[in-house]
Amino acid sequence: MNKKPEEPEQSRRPPTDPQVQVNLNELLQALQAVQAQTTYRPVPASQITPSSTGPQLGVTVQAQIVQGTTLAPAMLDALEKYSAGAVSRMVAMAERQQEFVIRANENAQKYTRADIMRGHYIAAGLSVIAIAAALASEKIGYPWVASAFLTFPVPAIINALNSLRDRPKAK
């Protein structure tokens, strides 16, 4: 009773990309040219093996591994022959990527500094409140409460002064 809706005819066909079609047509033409150049010589029956039963075509792929930030001049020339303007586009992309990395690092440093300063302001505010509470506790006659209030700000202040003394000097 439940009938599946029919799929449109287009969805059954494989997607066709014009660039892929062009490359496949070029490959087919190259293979046909190689096949036309191949001469057929009959093989005696005694020499027939599964690999020698007919003309064989193959494609050779050459790869070159490059390490580093720049390509060799020969590779740049070959790339420029393959696609005009490719090298200038690659250089422009590399420059934009480098600018982006520099901006991202600057923003990260700026936000880190802002976070650190916010932490310093909070710690300074808490220290002032703790010292005021210690003075008030001493004034009303509770010295042990005053010493409890001072356990937080005094070591923090000493640590801050030590870090100021130990940090590298700006040149």
N, C-alpha and C positions, 0 to 999 in steps of 0.2 A: 504494500500500500504506500509506504514512504518511498517516494521516488527522488533520487538525487537529481538536482538540477544539472542540465548539461553544461559543460564548460564551453566557453566560446572557442571557436576554431583557432584564434590567435594564440591562446595560452598553450596549445599543444605543440606549437612550432618552437624550435629552439630560438633563443634571442639572436638576432643578427646585428652585429656591430660592423659598420662600414669599414673601419680600420682593420678589423680581423679579416673581413672578406677580401680586402685588398692584399693583405699579407698572405692569405691562403692562395689567392689567385697567382701572386708572384711565385710562391713556392711551387705550385702546380706547373707553371710555365718553366721554371728552372728544372724541375724533375723531367718534364717532357723533353727539354733540350738535351739533358744528359742521356735520356733514353734514346733519342734520335742519334746521338753520337756513338752509342754503344753498338758494336757490331756483333751479330749473332753468329757464333760458330758452333756447329753441331758437336756434341760430346759423344765419344764412343760409349756404347752401353756398358762396357767394363769399367768405365771411370765415373759412372753416375753415382753420386752421393746426394743425400738430401740437400746439401748446400750448393751443389753445382747443377741443379736442374733448370736453371734459367737465369736471365739477366737479373742482377741484383742492384738495387739502388740504395744509396745511403746518404745521410746528411751528416756532415762534419760540423761540430760546434767547437768554436775556439773561445776560451775564456782567459782573461788576464786578471790577476789579483793585484790590487793596488792598495798600498798602505800609506797613510800620511794625509796631509791636508790639501795637496795639489796633485793634479794628474800630470803625467809625462807629456811633453810637447807633442810627441807623435800621437798619443791618444787624443789630445785636444784637437789636433788637425783632423784625425779620423772622425771624431764626433762632429766637428764643424762641417765636414763633407756629408755626413749622414743627415744632419738636420741643421740647416743654416740658422745661425743666431743662437744655437744651443749653449755655447760656451758663455756668451754674454749673459744669457738668462740664468745660467748656473752661478755665475759670479754675483749677479744681483741678488739671487736667493740666498747665497752664503752671507752676503753683507747684511741683508735684512735679518737673517737668523742671528748673526753676531750682535746686531743692535738690540734685538729682542732679549738675548741672554744678558747683555749689559744692563738694560733697563730692569729686567727681572731681579738681578742681583742688587741693584741700587734700591729697588722697592723693598726687597727682603731686609736689607740692612736698615732702611728707614723704619719699617714696621717693628723690627727687633729693638731698635733704639727706643721707639715710643713705648713698647711693652716694658722695657727695663725701667724707663723713667716713671711709668705709672706704678710699677712695683716699689720704686724708691719713695714716691710720694705717699703711698699707703703705709710703708714701713715708718717713714718719718712722722706721719700723723699718729700712728699707734704708739710710737715712742713718746711723743709729746703728751698724749693722753695718759700713758702709764706713769710718766714722771710727775704729772700733775696729780694723779691719784695717789702716788707715793707721798708727795708733799702734804696732801690733804690728810692722809692716814697718819702721818707723823704729827701733824698739827693737832689732831683730835686724840692722840695718845695711843695709837696702835702701831708700834714700830715693826712688829713682825709682818703686818699686812703691807707696810711700806717696803720692806725688803722683798716681799713676794712680787710686788709691782715692778721693782727694779731688776728682777731676774731676766726680763725680756729686753728692755732697751739698752742696758749697759753693755752686754756682750755684742749686741747688734751694732752699737755705735763704735765699739773697739774694732770690730771686724770691718766696718766701713772705712775707718781711718787707716787700718792696715792695708786694705785693698787700694786706697788712694796712694799710699806710700809705695806700694809694690808695682803699680801699673807702669807700663813703658811710657816714656816721655814722648810727646808728639814733636816731630821735627819741623 
